[in-house]
């Protein structure tokens, strides 16, 4: 079973924050993460075969995004 989530957040500098999160973009058999921008929004899509992995990945991405916002903003 695949679990999917979309995290959509606003940012004053979405392009820079999304670029900082780019290292987390991965495509593995059991986990996929893609972050991109849509105008002033950061859009992160996560897919996983495990609900725990999905939740942990989202938690990591949110933490990294908060840190990037503080540094860039």
Secondary structure, 3 states (H helix, E strand, C coil): CCEEEEEEEECCCHHHHHHHHHHHCEECCCEEEEEEEECCEEEEEEEECCHHHHHHHHHHHHHHHHHHHHHHC
